[in-house]
Amino acid sequence: MDNKKTENSGSKKTEDLKGFVTETKDTTMTTNQGLKVNDTNNSLKSGERGSTLLEDFLLREKITHFDHERIPERIVHARGSGAHGYFELYESIAEFSKAGIFTDTSRKTPVFVRFSTVAGSKGSTDLARDVRGFAVKFYTDEGTWDLVGNNMPIFFIQDAMKFPDLVHAVKPEPNKEIPQAASAHDTFYDFVTHATETLHNQIWAMSDRAIPRSLRMMEGFGIHTYRLINDKGESHFVKFHWKPKLGVHSVTWDEAVKISGADSDFHRRDLWDAIEAGHFPEWEFGIQIVAEEDEHKFEFDLLDPTKLIPEEMVPVKIIGKMTLNKNPENFFAETEQVAFLPGHIIPGIDFTNDPLLQGRLFSYRDTQLSRLGSPNFHQIPINRPIMPTHNNQRDGHMQMDIPKGQTAYFPNSLSGGCPHLSKMSEGAFTSYEERIDARKIRTRSESFSDHFSQPALFYRSLSDWEQKHVTDAYIFELGKCLNQNIQERMLYMIAQIDEDLSQKVAKGLGLKVPKSVDGPVNQAIGADADVSKHQPPKKKIYLDKSPALSQAKTKFDSIETRQIAVLIADGFSMKDFKKMTEALKKEGAMIKTVAPHGGTVKSDDGQEQKVDAAIITTESVLYDALYVPGGKASVNALKKESKFIKFINEALKHCKAIAADHEGVDFLEATYVSDFKDDVAVCLNTEPSKFIKAIAQHRNWDRMKKAEKIPA
Ligand code: HDD
């Protein structure tokens, strides 16, 4: 593998980090004090078989460090994977924002991105049904900007005050610490059915968006409405979007469950391997702009984070691109210690009064204090801005800088007034001067009370196969709830979104959709609030469908980095193998040979071919497509291993592209493929181009209904 490709091309942040990287190559072992060590295997004892001496400072140093190696994992988003890269601007948007990254097209702004699941612990499976975090740290010339978003455009709750309740409901139940990394349990649905604001994000979590094929194949969203501020001090509302170059693709739930067993690091490995192989993941960056005077023209409130602005109402303007081109040197130092704060902002961008965002501005700084242990967490290499910092903050645990001088206060004359204040004309940050005339009041705006229109819009906008996946997901999730009241209450809520969907889910559960539920629908308002005002009103239909919400409308033009399993044994046809794999490789696909055993196998013309995976070590769910070349002896050997038959049937069931040539076709006759010979993604003795087209389609969902019956 060409590691040079992953060098991050002189990025200011990479250069900065280089100063902190330590290497062990060609070095001698020392203690932390630089003392050379000649034995790290045996403690100091009173005689060969005697007790260990307290004097043994080498033992104490080694063990003490080990004892304190762990830090608290993130309370949410504990499981994550990170990468370095850069952001480039296609065109200036100076009319909206004065931020350097939005006006200067010559810049390559370094970024560090961390993707995550939300509910699971640090060691949980990548394939949990969950929202994915999409946090981007931009190291800009004006200071660090963190855009801490998710792969879904809306959030579960409207006010930060409810975040601890949401998280306590979804996390493992506190008495038995079950289930890990799963929302399919009573406490979550108990909460969801009483706080109906959650239903929009919840139905997204039932969709395929919650089980991405790859972190490189999912969208990202800033979610909140933010402000862009131009050099005249004018404000526009904005929503931020990331659009993956490879399109938005997912696995099926059956695959997700199996991948969790076969390779629970599936997403982390996929991201790492793609970057190491030089297939750098890319996302285009887009903005939705709303003028100040249009703030109230929508049928929903722009400050409500459970609402999206349909792209058909306000198009996404693509203005830049992010490329991830370097893996971290050390997981803990970079990916674990990186601290994202929505409050890290730069001139040209500002907050709105979204009550969820406002609470986040407090929470993220606060959490770093217990997670990283010190207010100096910004001095950790990955968190340092690329610009020098000067202020009068001092001391604290693990101070890494040596601030010089007599003064640590402002104003001062002893240090010539330094660090002096920056003028606005020199690029200082100032908050947008929003006019406010209001009562101080603890309440929820009535404009936030429509909880069903957008989940319904989402469901209506999905294709048939996506709707089927949502239905199955609800049946699975509610089927795991032990409390029938909660199941029925949820069926009632789903019926408010879509009656037909609720009936299908009820059928799967063997229950009836209730006509009403006990108590107010929305109970998350407050004891003295007039709940009737907040009962979600009747669903509104302000847009029939939003095609942008459907994965059926994504990109299907590339097979780059797709994993293709090629099933071979001794005697496989090298001619078939070469023709197909060379065509696939040309398009950027990754070829993985799977054989009855590891090591190598011999082709029909006597060549040794390396085996990437022995069948016992692998599963079809880890690949996007499969190919069986000809070769009588090879096919006979494959037939002898029943797992190859399972491998093929399972790939077929998951609607993947399958190809075979010559005797390979005979082998497929022994599987359920024989019932699918007319399928467009089953390519028997065809040119590679047909197979390539089928892989680019990601899946042949037309096969889904019939393929579901395959017992695999
Ligand atoms: Fe959060 C982490 C995304 C609401 C409190 N959040 C965290 C991460 C992401 C998000 C991607 C992981 C960052 C990383 O990789 O280190 N969170 C969101 C989004 C939200 C949101 C998109 C709504 C739009 N979060 C939210 C609220 C609160 C928090 C309302 C609290 C009031 N989030 C946290 C936290 C975390 C966090 C507890 C845990 C670790 C961390 O911050 O650094 O403070």
Boltz pocket constraint, residues with backbone or C-beta under 6 A from the ligand:
constraints:
  - pocket:
      binder: B
      contacts: [[A, 74], [A, 75], [A, 76], [A, 77], [A, 80], [A, 114], [A, 115], [A, 116], [A, 132], [A, 133], [A, 134], [A, 135], [A, 148], [A, 149], [A, 150], [A, 154], [A, 155], [A, 159], [A, 160], [A, 161], [A, 163], [A, 221], [A, 222], [A, 223], [A, 224], [A, 305], [A, 335], [A, 338], [A, 339], [A, 340], [A, 356], [A, 359], [A, 360], [A, 363], [A, 364], [A, 367], [A, 368]]
      max_distance: 6.0
